[in-house]
Amino acid sequence: MKYHFSLFLLAVLWNCQPRPASEASFEVGWDGALKTIMREGNLSGQVAVEEILKKKHVYALGAMEGLKGELLVWDGRPLIAMVRDSSLQLSQDGNGNAALAVYASVPRWSGAIPIPYNVRSYEALENFIRDAARKEKIDVGKPFPFLVEATANKLDYHIIDWPEGDTVHTHEKHLQAGMRGTLGAAPVKILGFYSAHHHGVFTHHSTNMHLHFMSMEAPIAGHVDSLILEGGKGGLFLPGGEQ
């Protein structure tokens, strides 16, 4: 795989740890919707990335305008994965627009909640996050963000690069359009949003989660399609305190 990147940017992001702040509440918002993209082919920008970055302690993920790249914002720092000349390019430019973005201002995160050894698959992780959130008295009937730091034995990902002029949208075509890859035995940081009630908005109908990741050993980031975690070596972070 070819890629272009900023070593400084990645060093800052990799070393950015969830940290407490003065307040424990969090707010979730979104612009755009998957169903609008899929049914209407509307790939126009719905929100400026710089508007998202104005929020304090903001975490965000989504797809860029025209479906030309994957958006990740980690505590106010943007990381946009794009395909340029068949190469993966990472950018910290916050001047673009997102066709879809879900975001949260999280001033405080919980301490690391150990991920059990038997929680390894995507589906098992989804169930564990739901149950852990309930224990932390987070209302799982409402959307909430979370962070995962773990080693992925296998992580399949893609960076969307939608062909201009293609007006037929399917989930399968979205997975195929752009660059696909697989990581193995790789420490990663994952930002996710959980909701059982926003299928077709910012989650697909087959899952309650939307996940983006960045590798902690290589300049790679993108949308998580599937994963298998190394058992017993991960931590989950949830928004701190009660809503």
Backbone as CSV, one residue per row, in Angstrom:
resi,resn,N_x,N_y,N_z,CA_x,CA_y,CA_z,C_x,C_y,C_z
1,MET,0.834,-1.192,0.000,0.000,0.000,0.000,0.874,1.249,0.000
2,LYS,0.450,2.238,-0.780,1.146,3.512,-0.792,0.383,4.496,0.084
3,TYR,1.135,5.407,0.747,0.460,6.414,1.533,1.342,7.633,1.731
4,HIS,0.675,8.765,1.940,1.334,10.017,2.259,0.771,10.475,3.596
5,PHE,1.617,11.068,4.445,1.137,11.376,5.774,2.016,12.417,6.439
6,SER,1.524,12.905,7.588,2.268,13.834,8.432,2.686,13.107,9.699
7,LEU,3.979,12.928,9.882,4.461,12.256,11.096,4.082,13.030,12.344
8,PHE,4.132,14.360,12.259,3.783,15.172,13.418,2.327,14.959,13.805
9,LEU,1.452,14.981,12.797,0.031,14.788,13.060,-0.227,13.451,13.724
10,LEU,0.359,12.399,13.190,0.116,11.076,13.743,0.675,10.937,15.142
11,ALA,1.822,11.523,15.404,2.395,11.464,16.747,1.479,12.138,17.753
12,VAL,0.897,13.266,17.370,-0.019,13.976,18.261,-1.260,13.131,18.533
13,LEU,-1.835,12.549,17.483,-3.048,11.769,17.643,-2.802,10.484,18.422
14,TRP,-1.727,9.794,18.098,-1.442,8.527,18.782,-1.252,8.730,20.284
15,ASN,-0.663,9.857,20.666,-0.366,10.111,22.067,-1.485,10.834,22.800
16,CYS,-2.589,11.094,22.103,-3.711,11.792,22.709,-4.546,10.792,23.500
17,GLN,-4.542,10.910,24.817,-5.273,9.992,25.675,-6.592,10.613,26.118
18,PRO,-7.637,9.784,26.302,-8.872,10.311,26.879,-8.566,10.934,28.237
19,ARG,-9.024,12.152,28.450,-8.674,12.818,29.693,-9.902,13.478,30.307
20,PRO,-9.940,13.565,31.631,-11.079,14.178,32.292,-11.054,15.692,32.149
21,ALA,-12.226,16.292,32.246,-12.349,17.739,32.250,-13.360,18.113,33.323
22,SER,-13.801,19.358,33.335,-14.580,19.862,34.463,-16.021,19.353,34.472
23,GLU,-16.569,18.948,33.297,-17.951,18.519,33.225,-18.035,17.081,32.718
24,ALA,-19.108,16.406,33.096,-19.236,14.999,32.733,-20.282,14.742,31.659
25,SER,-21.098,15.728,31.295,-22.148,15.524,30.307,-21.565,15.438,28.902
26,PHE,-22.370,14.965,27.963,-21.930,14.938,26.577,-23.126,15.205,25.674
27,GLU,-22.848,15.672,24.477,-23.885,15.973,23.512,-23.541,15.298,22.193
28,VAL,-24.535,14.692,21.547,-24.349,14.043,20.259,-25.198,14.762,19.209
29,GLY,-24.610,14.990,18.042,-25.347,15.579,16.927,-24.901,14.959,15.623
30,TRP,-25.624,15.222,14.555,-25.244,14.673,13.248,-25.807,15.558,12.142
31,ASP,-25.178,15.455,11.011,-25.628,16.136,9.793,-25.552,15.134,8.649
32,GLY,-26.571,15.156,7.780,-26.639,14.190,6.702,-27.197,12.869,7.204
33,ALA,-27.437,11.945,6.273,-27.983,10.630,6.627,-27.622,9.631,5.548
34,LEU,-27.319,8.419,5.962,-26.993,7.362,5.012,-28.144,7.111,4.044
35,LYS,-29.388,7.142,4.533,-30.520,6.872,3.663,-30.675,7.942,2.589
36,THR,-30.294,9.181,2.891,-30.340,10.240,1.886,-29.288,10.001,0.807
37,ILE,-28.113,9.555,1.245,-27.053,9.224,0.288,-27.452,8.028,-0.568
38,MET,-27.966,6.977,0.077,-28.251,5.734,-0.630,-29.467,5.863,-1.546
39,ARG,-30.524,6.517,-1.069,-31.780,6.550,-1.822,-31.819,7.693,-2.833
40,GLU,-31.238,8.827,-2.452,-31.330,10.012,-3.311,-30.024,10.320,-4.031
41,GLY,-28.934,9.664,-3.633,-27.643,9.952,-4.245,-27.149,11.348,-3.946
42,ASN,-27.585,11.892,-2.814,-27.173,13.242,-2.433,-25.826,13.172,-1.712
43,LEU,-24.760,13.548,-2.410,-23.410,13.477,-1.851,-22.878,14.852,-1.473
44,SER,-23.748,15.834,-1.463,-23.303,17.205,-1.191,-22.905,17.379,0.264
45,GLY,-22.075,18.372,0.513,-21.648,18.666,1.873,-22.807,19.151,2.726
46,GLN,-22.964,18.541,3.893,-24.034,18.906,4.817,-23.543,19.727,5.991
47,VAL,-22.258,19.693,6.246,-21.683,20.462,7.348,-20.203,20.691,7.057
48,ALA,-19.729,21.874,7.363,-18.316,22.181,7.212,-17.538,21.557,8.361
49,VAL,-16.421,20.937,8.056,-15.604,20.331,9.108,-15.169,21.388,10.123
50,GLU,-14.881,22.592,9.656,-14.449,23.646,10.569,-15.543,24.006,11.574
51,GLU,-16.821,23.800,11.204,-17.907,24.039,12.158,-17.898,22.983,13.253
52,ILE,-17.620,21.747,12.873,-17.516,20.681,13.878,-16.372,20.965,14.833
53,LEU,-15.260,21.455,14.290,-14.069,21.686,15.098,-14.230,22.830,16.083
54,LYS,-15.256,23.640,15.924,-15.499,24.731,16.871,-16.014,24.219,18.210
55,LYS,-16.508,22.998,18.229,-17.032,22.420,19.460,-15.870,21.974,20.352
56,LYS,-16.017,22.131,21.641,-14.959,21.761,22.576,-14.924,20.246,22.777
57,HIS,-13.719,19.709,22.865,-13.526,18.270,23.112,-14.388,17.436,22.162
58,VAL,-14.326,17.762,20.871,-15.215,17.108,19.917,-14.571,15.868,19.310
59,TYR,-15.390,14.837,19.138,-15.024,13.586,18.476,-16.051,13.371,17.373
60,ALA,-15.593,13.014,16.170,-16.511,12.906,15.047,-16.025,11.872,14.047
61,LEU,-16.971,11.341,13.294,-16.638,10.478,12.164,-17.690,10.660,11.086
62,GLY,-17.340,10.258,9.872,-18.283,10.383,8.772,-17.594,10.238,7.434
63,ALA,-18.270,10.729,6.393,-17.755,10.660,5.026,-17.723,12.063,4.444
64,MET,-16.696,12.331,3.657,-16.522,13.656,3.092,-17.447,13.869,1.892
65,GLU,-17.588,15.110,1.532,-18.429,15.501,0.393,-18.036,14.725,-0.861
66,GLY,-19.063,14.272,-1.611,-18.797,13.471,-2.795,-18.374,12.058,-2.476
67,LEU,-18.420,11.688,-1.191,-17.899,10.400,-0.715,-16.447,10.240,-1.153
68,LYS,-15.683,11.300,-0.937,-14.267,11.316,-1.291,-13.424,11.358,-0.024
69,GLY,-13.553,10.314,0.788,-12.716,10.221,1.971,-13.504,9.985,3.243
70,GLU,-12.777,9.513,4.255,-13.340,9.190,5.561,-12.886,10.220,6.592
71,LEU,-13.834,10.721,7.371,-13.563,11.742,8.383,-13.397,11.113,9.760
72,LEU,-12.368,11.537,10.471,-12.172,11.191,11.877,-11.692,12.443,12.598
73,VAL,-12.347,12.780,13.684,-11.899,13.884,14.544,-11.721,13.326,15.940
74,TRP,-10.519,13.525,16.481,-10.187,12.977,17.803,-9.814,14.132,18.721
75,ASP,-10.705,14.444,19.646,-10.514,15.550,20.591,-10.112,16.840,19.862
76,GLY,-10.883,17.167,18.834,-10.682,18.417,18.117,-9.638,18.387,17.030
77,ARG,-8.987,17.239,16.817,-7.939,17.134,15.803,-8.445,16.297,14.636
78,PRO,-8.569,16.895,13.443,-9.094,16.150,12.295,-8.051,15.249,11.656
79,LEU,-8.500,14.113,11.175,-7.675,13.205,10.399,-8.556,12.658,9.280
80,ILE,-8.296,13.074,8.055,-9.122,12.693,6.922,-8.331,11.744,6.032
81,ALA,-8.881,10.557,5.833,-8.243,9.550,4.981,-8.852,9.635,3.587
82,MET,-7.995,9.797,2.567,-8.446,9.935,1.187,-7.602,9.048,0.283
83,VAL,-8.121,8.788,-0.901,-7.381,8.045,-1.913,-6.955,9.025,-2.996
84,ARG,-5.645,9.120,-3.207,-5.092,10.010,-4.211,-4.092,9.210,-5.059
85,ASP,-4.370,9.097,-6.351,-3.490,8.351,-7.254,-3.216,6.945,-6.723
86,SER,-4.277,6.292,-6.303,-4.226,4.911,-5.782,-3.429,4.790,-4.492
87,SER,-3.200,5.916,-3.812,-2.463,5.911,-2.554,-3.351,6.444,-1.434
88,LEU,-3.117,5.952,-0.226,-3.799,6.461,0.951,-3.117,7.740,1.404
89,GLN,-3.886,8.805,1.526,-3.351,10.082,1.990,-4.112,10.508,3.236
90,LEU,-3.387,10.870,4.277,-3.980,11.378,5.502,-3.748,12.875,5.590
91,SER,-4.796,13.597,5.943,-4.721,15.052,5.983,-5.323,15.574,7.279
92,GLN,-4.770,16.671,7.783,-5.345,17.353,8.941,-6.041,18.644,8.528
93,ASP,-6.319,18.775,7.245,-6.992,19.955,6.719,-8.462,19.937,7.133
94,GLY,-8.883,20.940,7.866,-10.262,21.014,8.331,-11.132,21.937,7.510
95,ASN,-10.759,22.205,6.268,-11.504,23.167,5.452,-12.587,22.543,4.584
96,GLY,-12.660,21.227,4.515,-13.627,20.588,3.644,-15.005,20.455,4.270
97,ASN,-15.897,19.816,3.538,-17.265,19.573,3.994,-17.527,18.072,4.080
98,ALA,-18.420,17.698,4.973,-18.792,16.291,5.127,-20.200,16.066,4.620
99,ALA,-20.392,14.990,3.843,-21.722,14.599,3.403,-22.486,13.928,4.538
100,LEU,-21.746,13.336,5.463,-22.316,12.700,6.648,-21.337,12.873,7.794
101,ALA,-21.839,13.305,8.928,-20.977,13.432,10.106,-21.816,13.229,11.360
102,VAL,-21.311,12.441,12.277,-21.888,12.312,13.610,-20.801,12.693,14.589
103,TYR,-21.151,13.477,15.597,-20.140,14.073,16.450,-20.654,14.213,17.877
104,ALA,-19.720,14.329,18.793,-20.064,14.493,20.196,-19.007,15.330,20.884
105,SER,-19.461,16.212,21.749,-18.555,16.939,22.627,-18.471,16.153,23.930
106,VAL,-17.296,15.630,24.224,-17.123,14.775,25.401,-16.017,15.370,26.268
107,PRO,-16.382,16.145,27.262,-15.362,16.746,28.104,-14.724,15.776,29.089
108,ARG,-15.370,14.617,29.288,-14.836,13.682,30.278,-15.124,12.254,29.862
109,TRP,-14.098,11.382,29.942,-14.251,9.959,29.639,-14.049,9.138,30.909
110,SER,-14.642,7.976,30.929,-14.408,7.037,32.027,-12.971,6.532,31.972
111,GLY,-12.543,5.887,33.034,-11.302,5.141,32.978,-11.485,3.941,32.061
112,ALA,-10.379,3.306,31.702,-10.442,2.169,30.793,-11.219,1.014,31.421
113,ILE,-12.233,0.539,30.728,-12.997,-0.633,31.149,-12.422,-1.836,30.412
114,PRO,-11.829,-2.794,31.103,-11.205,-3.937,30.410,-12.206,-4.689,29.533
115,ILE,-11.783,-4.999,28.321,-12.607,-5.786,27.414,-12.306,-7.264,27.671
116,PRO,-13.295,-8.057,28.038,-13.049,-9.457,28.396,-12.408,-10.257,27.263
117,TYR,-11.748,-11.321,27.637,-11.030,-12.158,26.671,-11.956,-12.692,25.583
118,ASN,-13.194,-13.031,25.957,-14.107,-13.650,24.983,-14.821,-12.622,24.109
119,VAL,-14.556,-11.342,24.312,-15.136,-10.305,23.450,-14.122,-9.994,22.360
120,ARG,-14.324,-10.625,21.207,-13.333,-10.487,20.141,-13.942,-10.060,18.813
121,SER,-15.133,-10.533,18.501,-15.744,-10.211,17.213,-16.446,-8.859,17.259
122,TYR,-16.788,-8.379,16.082,-17.538,-7.116,15.956,-18.853,-7.203,16.736
123,GLU,-19.571,-8.299,16.562,-20.869,-8.462,17.207,-20.722,-8.544,18.725
124,ALA,-19.703,-9.282,19.193,-19.487,-9.398,20.632,-19.106,-8.049,21.238
125,LEU,-18.316,-7.274,20.511,-17.940,-5.948,20.984,-19.173,-5.051,21.087
126,GLU,-20.045,-5.118,20.103,-21.277,-4.318,20.126,-22.107,-4.639,21.367
127,ASN,-22.269,-5.914,21.663,-23.047,-6.317,22.838,-22.366,-5.883,24.126
128,PHE,-21.052,-6.017,24.181,-20.318,-5.625,25.381,-20.448,-4.125,25.635
129,ILE,-20.350,-3.324,24.579,-20.463,-1.871,24.723,-21.843,-1.497,25.244
130,ARG,-22.875,-2.105,24.716,-24.238,-1.846,25.214,-24.355,-2.175,26.695
131,ASP,-23.872,-3.342,27.103,-23.993,-3.765,28.495,-23.134,-2.898,29.419
132,ALA,-21.929,-2.541,28.955,-21.056,-1.692,29.770,-21.666,-0.311,29.946
133,ALA,-22.295,0.209,28.903,-22.928,1.527,28.994,-24.068,1.502,30.008
134,ARG,-24.831,0.438,30.014,-25.906,0.324,30.998,-25.356,0.339,32.418
135,LYS,-24.257,-0.360,32.634,-23.649,-0.392,33.959,-23.159,0.989,34.389
136,GLU,-22.741,1.799,33.403,-22.271,3.154,33.689,-23.425,4.159,33.713
137,LYS,-24.653,3.641,33.664,-25.870,4.455,33.732,-25.994,5.427,32.558
138,ILE,-25.510,4.982,31.407,-25.729,5.723,30.165,-27.013,5.203,29.530
139,ASP,-27.857,6.091,29.083,-29.124,5.728,28.460,-28.850,5.148,27.079
140,VAL,-28.955,3.820,26.938,-28.658,3.179,25.655,-29.796,3.345,24.652
141,GLY,-30.878,3.990,25.069,-31.936,4.342,24.145,-31.620,5.596,23.352
142,LYS,-30.514,6.251,23.719,-30.060,7.443,23.019,-28.665,7.174,22.458
143,PRO,-28.275,7.878,21.396,-26.932,7.657,20.833,-25.843,8.121,21.781
144,PHE,-24.723,7.393,21.770,-23.584,7.803,22.592,-22.279,7.388,21.901
145,PRO,-21.206,8.131,22.177,-19.908,7.797,21.606,-19.117,6.893,22.544
146,PHE,-18.087,6.268,22.014,-17.174,5.475,22.825,-15.830,5.394,22.120
147,LEU,-14.816,5.066,22.899,-13.469,4.852,22.378,-13.023,3.447,22.743
148,VAL,-12.237,2.843,21.859,-11.630,1.537,22.126,-10.147,1.627,21.809
149,GLU,-9.327,1.155,22.724,-7.897,0.989,22.471,-7.596,-0.485,22.642
150,ALA,-7.146,-1.130,21.575,-6.973,-2.580,21.588,-6.004,-2.997,20.497
151,THR,-5.681,-4.281,20.510,-4.916,-4.874,19.417,-5.867,-5.667,18.549
152,ALA,-5.858,-5.351,17.257,-6.721,-6.064,16.313,-5.946,-7.204,15.681
153,ASN,-6.392,-8.433,15.928,-5.784,-9.566,15.217,-6.090,-9.483,13.724
154,LYS,-7.287,-8.968,13.428,-7.656,-8.732,12.034,-8.655,-7.587,11.996
155,LEU,-8.386,-6.608,11.158,-9.294,-5.479,10.991,-9.405,-5.175,9.504
156,ASP,-10.605,-5.362,8.962,-10.873,-5.037,7.563,-11.425,-3.618,7.494
157,TYR,-10.910,-2.835,6.572,-11.313,-1.435,6.498,-11.410,-0.981,5.051
158,HIS,-12.024,0.196,4.880,-12.019,0.816,3.565,-11.969,2.331,3.712
159,ILE,-11.503,2.981,2.643,-11.545,4.434,2.500,-12.342,4.701,1.234
160,ILE,-13.504,5.287,1.386,-14.383,5.439,0.230,-13.855,6.488,-0.740
161,ASP,-13.984,6.173,-2.026,-13.599,7.078,-3.109,-14.609,6.857,-4.234
162,TRP,-15.779,7.458,-4.081,-16.901,7.169,-4.959,-16.650,7.694,-6.371
163,PRO,-16.911,6.872,-7.389,-16.713,7.321,-8.772,-17.662,8.465,-9.122
164,GLU,-17.125,9.520,-9.670,-17.953,10.648,-10.070,-18.921,10.226,-11.166
165,GLY,-20.173,10.638,-11.025,-21.190,10.316,-12.021,-21.965,9.052,-11.752
166,ASP,-21.514,8.231,-10.793,-22.229,6.994,-10.458,-23.393,7.348,-9.537
167,THR,-24.604,7.105,-9.978,-25.791,7.481,-9.209,-26.501,6.298,-8.569
168,VAL,-25.962,5.089,-8.737,-26.575,3.891,-8.159,-25.807,3.510,-6.896
169,HIS,-26.461,3.631,-5.750,-25.798,3.392,-4.463,-26.335,2.134,-3.799
170,THR,-25.436,1.240,-3.439,-25.762,0.068,-2.629,-24.696,-0.072,-1.557
171,HIS,-25.033,-0.803,-0.496,-24.065,-1.017,0.576,-22.831,-1.733,0.045
172,GLU,-23.052,-2.720,-0.830,-21.923,-3.487,-1.363,-21.001,-2.598,-2.196
173,LYS,-21.592,-1.720,-3.023,-20.780,-0.819,-3.827,-20.012,0.167,-2.961
174,HIS,-20.596,0.590,-1.851,-19.904,1.503,-0.947,-18.680,0.829,-0.329
175,LEU,-18.798,-0.467,-0.063,-17.656,-1.198,0.495,-16.549,-1.374,-0.540
176,GLN,-16.932,-1.484,-1.793,-15.961,-1.751,-2.853,-15.322,-0.476,-3.402
177,ALA,-16.038,0.654,-3.342,-15.549,1.888,-3.961,-14.411,2.478,-3.140
178,GLY,-13.274,2.627,-3.769,-12.133,3.210,-3.074,-11.073,2.184,-2.737
179,MET,-10.462,2.335,-1.572,-9.362,1.464,-1.151,-9.803,0.576,-0.002
180,ARG,-9.444,-0.691,-0.105,-9.732,-1.648,0.960,-8.420,-2.220,1.478
181,GLY,-8.424,-2.608,2.748,-7.221,-3.186,3.323,-7.523,-3.985,4.567
182,THR,-6.515,-4.680,5.051,-6.631,-5.487,6.264,-5.398,-5.282,7.124
183,LEU,-5.625,-5.048,8.411,-4.535,-4.980,9.376,-4.508,-6.271,10.175
184,GLY,-3.311,-6.698,10.563,-3.165,-7.870,11.413,-2.210,-7.590,12.549
185,ALA,-2.555,-8.067,13.745,-1.721,-7.883,14.936,-1.310,-6.429,15.106
186,ALA,-2.289,-5.534,15.024,-2.008,-4.099,15.022,-2.719,-3.405,16.177
187,PRO,-1.977,-2.640,16.994,-2.644,-1.798,17.996,-3.374,-0.652,17.312
188,VAL,-4.615,-0.437,17.712,-5.442,0.577,17.066,-6.202,1.390,18.109
189,LYS,-6.604,2.577,17.679,-7.558,3.385,18.417,-8.804,3.498,17.565
190,ILE,-9.955,3.297,18.203,-11.227,3.294,17.490,-12.175,4.299,18.128
191,LEU,-12.796,5.110,17.297,-13.911,5.953,17.731,-15.183,5.352,17.175
192,GLY,-16.181,5.213,18.023,-17.446,4.667,17.568,-18.632,5.430,18.119
193,PHE,-19.751,5.283,17.443,-21.030,5.787,17.934,-22.011,4.626,17.948
194,TYR,-22.732,4.515,19.056,-23.707,3.441,19.241,-25.109,4.030,19.235
195,SER,-26.004,3.399,18.487,-27.425,3.747,18.549,-28.240,2.611,17.959
196,ALA,-29.276,2.219,18.685,-30.193,1.197,18.187,-31.340,1.816,17.397
197,HIS,-31.359,3.141,17.282,-32.502,3.828,16.697,-32.134,4.765,15.552
198,HIS,-30.921,4.658,15.031,-30.513,5.551,13.952,-29.980,4.767,12.750
199,HIS,-30.582,3.585,12.519,-30.250,2.825,11.315,-30.667,3.647,10.090
200,GLY,-29.769,3.717,9.128,-30.054,4.507,7.945,-29.747,5.977,8.115
201,VAL,-29.361,6.372,9.313,-28.950,7.758,9.565,-27.435,7.797,9.659
202,PHE,-26.887,7.253,10.764,-25.432,7.162,10.837,-24.942,5.757,11.169
203,THR,-25.850,4.785,11.203,-25.442,3.377,11.241,-26.193,2.637,10.134
204,HIS,-25.592,1.540,9.668,-26.272,0.712,8.687,-27.305,-0.163,9.390
205,HIS,-28.199,-0.749,8.617,-29.315,-1.512,9.191,-28.854,-2.791,9.889
206,SER,-27.668,-3.266,9.595,-27.194,-4.525,10.167,-26.416,-4.356,11.470
207,THR,-26.238,-3.130,11.933,-25.423,-2.896,13.122,-25.900,-1.659,13.860
208,ASN,-25.626,-1.631,15.161,-25.912,-0.452,15.983,-24.677,0.434,16.150
209,MET,-23.593,0.091,15.461,-22.345,0.853,15.621,-21.846,1.391,14.286
210,HIS,-21.134,2.495,14.383,-20.362,3.035,13.258,-18.971,3.294,13.819
211,LEU,-17.958,2.675,13.213,-16.606,2.714,13.752,-15.613,3.253,12.734
212,HIS,-14.738,4.153,13.172,-13.558,4.554,12.413,-12.336,4.315,13.282
213,PHE,-11.180,4.097,12.662,-9.990,3.717,13.414,-8.770,4.468,12.896
214,MET,-7.729,4.432,13.709,-6.391,4.792,13.249,-5.418,3.797,13.855
215,SER,-4.462,3.373,13.040,-3.430,2.459,13.505,-2.435,3.220,14.362
216,MET,-1.901,2.563,15.385,-0.917,3.189,16.254,0.510,2.865,15.826
217,GLU,0.658,2.074,14.767,1.995,1.706,14.291,2.263,2.125,12.860
218,ALA,1.227,2.467,12.129,1.391,2.824,10.720,0.433,3.959,10.387
219,PRO,0.748,4.736,9.355,-0.120,5.849,8.963,-1.332,5.371,8.176
220,ILE,-2.256,4.717,8.873,-3.449,4.158,8.248,-4.655,4.510,9.107
221,ALA,-5.722,4.932,8.455,-6.983,5.222,9.135,-8.109,4.979,8.151
222,GLY,-9.317,4.778,8.674,-10.439,4.569,7.784,-11.658,4.041,8.513
223,HIS,-12.583,3.511,7.742,-13.842,2.974,8.242,-13.666,1.480,8.540
224,VAL,-14.109,1.049,9.714,-13.995,-0.356,10.105,-15.159,-1.149,9.512
225,ASP,-14.828,-2.166,8.720,-15.846,-3.053,8.154,-16.072,-4.273,9.044
226,SER,-15.011,-4.863,9.550,-15.113,-5.999,10.456,-13.820,-6.074,11.256
227,LEU,-13.859,-6.765,12.389,-12.645,-6.892,13.175,-12.720,-8.091,14.106
228,ILE,-11.526,-8.572,14.448,-11.349,-9.585,15.478,-10.264,-9.064,16.415
229,LEU,-10.628,-8.859,17.666,-9.696,-8.320,18.637,-8.862,-9.430,19.263
230,GLU,-7.652,-9.067,19.696,-6.858,-9.982,20.502,-7.473,-10.026,21.885
231,GLY,-7.770,-11.212,22.361,-8.506,-11.367,23.604,-7.782,-10.823,24.825
232,GLY,-8.527,-10.110,25.661,-8.027,-9.676,26.954,-7.013,-8.554,26.941
233,LYS,-6.867,-7.845,25.817,-5.844,-6.796,25.749,-6.406,-5.469,25.247
234,GLY,-7.650,-5.195,25.592,-8.252,-3.960,25.123,-8.962,-3.214,26.228
235,GLY,-9.215,-1.931,25.986,-9.934,-1.109,26.932,-11.011,-0.295,26.242
236,LEU,-12.159,-0.153,26.908,-13.264,0.641,26.431,-13.379,1.893,27.270
237,PHE,-13.597,3.015,26.611,-13.814,4.293,27.299,-15.197,4.802,26.946
238,LEU,-15.970,5.162,27.982,-17.298,5.709,27.794,-17.361,7.132,28.339
239,PRO,-18.306,7.929,27.850,-18.434,9.276,28.415,-18.598,9.210,29.920
240,GLY,-17.843,10.024,30.650,-17.846,9.952,32.107,-19.064,10.581,32.713
241,GLY,-19.565,9.983,33.787,-20.691,10.545,34.529,-22.022,10.221,33.892
242,GLU,-23.085,10.641,34.548,-24.442,10.405,34.072,-24.885,11.538,33.175
243,GLN,-25.793,11.227,32.246,-26.375,12.267,31.403,-27.397,13.066,32.188
